[in-house]
Amino acid sequence: MSKRIFVVKHSEGWAVKRPGADRASFVTQTQAESIAQARSMAKSERAELTIQGRDGKFRASDSYGRDPFPPQG
């Protein structure tokens, strides 16, 4: 999947960014607000959402696009 959206720490709180972008798409006060905004964007664009934790490590990833390897079951 080529479309990606990230929730990352920002000097003013939390930001929603795309790879290679100079500026954030959104900046919010809380991580939860940024996650909600990014999730909405990822669903509408069928993109992958990656969330950075408070410790700086990426803690979660969700795919809202067409998965080439769906789970069997």
Backbone bond lengths (Angstrom), bond angles and torsions (degrees), N, CA, C in turn:
res aa  C-N    CA-C-N  psi(-1)  N-CA   C-N-CA  omega(-1)  CA-C   N-CA-C  phi
1 M - - - 1.445 - - 1.520 108.43 -
2 S 1.311 117.39 129.45 1.448 120.27 -174.45 1.526 113.12 -93.90
3 K 1.323 119.19 -27.45 1.457 121.39 -179.36 1.514 109.32 -81.24
4 R 1.334 115.46 127.49 1.466 119.45 -179.93 1.516 109.49 -136.44
5 I 1.303 115.76 146.74 1.459 123.16 176.57 1.517 106.90 -133.47
6 F 1.332 116.14 134.80 1.458 121.62 -177.28 1.524 110.82 -119.03
7 V 1.331 115.97 144.48 1.457 123.02 167.93 1.524 105.10 -108.17
8 V 1.349 116.01 118.61 1.464 120.76 -175.00 1.528 110.67 -133.55
9 K 1.338 115.21 160.35 1.463 120.46 175.56 1.521 109.12 -64.56
10 H 1.331 115.85 148.10 1.460 122.52 -178.29 1.518 107.47 -142.22
11 S 1.323 117.06 155.35 1.468 120.02 -178.25 1.533 112.43 -60.79
12 E 1.338 117.01 -24.81 1.467 121.09 -179.29 1.526 112.85 -105.16
13 G 1.325 117.67 11.73 1.466 121.55 -179.90 1.513 110.22 139.26
14 W 1.350 116.16 -112.16 1.463 122.76 -179.11 1.509 109.26 -130.92
15 A 1.328 116.83 144.02 1.457 121.48 -176.47 1.519 111.76 -123.75
16 V 1.319 115.32 150.37 1.455 123.62 171.40 1.527 105.65 -104.40
17 K 1.336 116.46 117.93 1.466 120.57 -176.25 1.512 111.70 -131.34
18 R 1.315 114.37 159.25 1.462 122.51 173.26 1.522 107.99 -112.14
19 P 1.323 118.20 150.51 1.461 120.69 179.36 1.538 111.02 -58.71
20 G 1.316 116.14 134.33 1.449 121.81 177.44 1.518 114.96 82.60
21 A 1.327 118.18 -5.85 1.464 121.13 -179.47 1.520 110.43 -78.17
22 D 1.326 116.46 139.92 1.457 120.94 177.28 1.524 111.51 -77.36
23 R 1.323 116.14 -33.42 1.453 120.92 -177.67 1.524 110.42 -119.30
24 A 1.318 114.29 156.03 1.463 120.56 177.17 1.521 110.07 -75.96
25 S 1.320 116.60 147.24 1.466 121.15 174.96 1.521 109.92 -70.29
26 F 1.345 115.92 -40.10 1.458 122.83 178.84 1.515 108.64 -144.79
27 V 1.335 116.62 148.50 1.464 122.86 170.90 1.520 106.61 -129.01
28 T 1.336 116.13 128.93 1.464 121.08 -178.74 1.530 109.56 -127.34
29 Q 1.311 115.60 166.32 1.457 121.80 179.05 1.525 112.04 -72.46
30 T 1.346 117.10 -36.64 1.457 120.20 -174.50 1.530 111.51 -119.18
31 Q 1.308 114.39 156.35 1.457 120.76 177.24 1.527 110.21 -64.93
32 A 1.307 117.57 -39.31 1.466 121.76 -178.96 1.522 111.55 -60.81
33 E 1.333 117.18 -40.60 1.470 120.77 178.23 1.529 110.65 -64.21
34 S 1.327 116.37 -42.64 1.466 120.18 179.22 1.524 111.28 -65.90
35 I 1.321 116.68 -40.12 1.464 120.34 178.99 1.530 109.91 -63.17
36 A 1.322 117.65 -43.63 1.467 120.84 179.79 1.531 110.75 -61.73
37 Q 1.324 117.11 -44.19 1.457 120.81 179.56 1.530 110.92 -65.46
38 A 1.335 116.51 -45.03 1.461 121.27 -179.29 1.529 111.36 -65.58
39 R 1.323 117.59 -39.04 1.463 121.36 179.18 1.528 110.48 -63.16
40 S 1.315 116.34 -42.25 1.457 120.80 177.79 1.533 110.64 -61.67
41 M 1.330 116.79 -44.07 1.469 121.22 178.07 1.524 110.84 -63.27
42 A 1.332 116.44 -44.70 1.465 121.01 -177.83 1.527 111.27 -63.31
43 K 1.318 117.01 -39.63 1.463 120.29 178.91 1.523 111.09 -65.46
44 S 1.328 116.82 -44.97 1.465 119.55 -177.19 1.523 112.39 -70.97
45 E 1.348 116.99 -28.87 1.463 120.96 -179.13 1.522 113.01 -99.30
46 R 1.347 116.11 0.26 1.468 121.70 -177.16 1.528 109.93 53.38
47 A 1.311 115.35 54.55 1.460 122.70 -175.38 1.528 110.85 -114.49
48 E 1.333 115.40 175.05 1.461 121.52 176.42 1.519 108.61 -100.22
49 L 1.314 116.61 133.51 1.460 123.35 -179.91 1.522 109.24 -106.20
50 T 1.332 116.24 128.69 1.466 121.81 177.38 1.522 107.83 -123.96
51 I 1.344 116.34 131.46 1.461 122.17 -174.34 1.523 110.61 -116.21
52 Q 1.339 115.46 129.08 1.460 122.34 177.72 1.528 109.10 -90.49
53 G 1.313 116.57 136.83 1.459 120.92 178.20 1.512 112.00 -83.11
54 R 1.303 116.37 173.87 1.470 121.14 179.65 1.527 112.12 -63.26
55 D 1.342 116.82 -24.75 1.463 121.04 -179.82 1.529 112.86 -83.80
56 G 1.348 117.51 -0.60 1.454 121.43 178.46 1.518 114.07 93.27
57 K 1.328 117.65 -12.11 1.466 121.17 178.51 1.526 109.15 -88.23
58 F 1.329 115.70 145.97 1.459 118.85 177.58 1.520 108.53 -73.74
59 R 1.329 115.95 125.63 1.456 121.17 -170.75 1.512 114.50 -107.24
60 A 1.336 117.91 -20.47 1.459 119.21 -176.98 1.515 110.64 -154.11
61 S 1.327 114.85 154.51 1.457 121.29 177.99 1.521 108.33 -147.78
62 D 1.330 115.98 134.78 1.467 121.66 178.61 1.518 108.86 -131.65
63 S 1.309 115.97 138.79 1.457 121.27 178.85 1.523 109.18 -107.50
64 Y 1.330 115.73 127.00 1.458 120.70 179.34 1.527 111.00 -114.41
65 G 1.321 116.31 11.80 1.455 120.53 179.66 1.505 111.56 -100.92
66 R 1.291 114.73 -165.36 1.454 120.89 178.33 1.520 108.11 -80.79
67 D 1.307 116.93 114.45 1.466 122.60 -176.53 1.523 109.94 -84.36
68 P 1.337 117.37 120.00 1.464 119.23 -179.30 1.532 113.47 -70.47
69 F 1.323 117.79 -16.16 1.462 121.93 -178.91 1.524 109.44 -127.65
70 P 1.334 117.95 74.33 1.464 118.81 -178.92 1.536 110.78 -66.76
71 P 1.316 116.28 152.23 1.458 119.94 179.51 1.534 111.07 -64.46
72 Q 1.281 115.07 145.91 1.466 121.20 177.59 1.531 107.82 -94.28
73 G 1.305 116.64 133.49 1.394 111.93 174.72 1.402 123.15 163.39
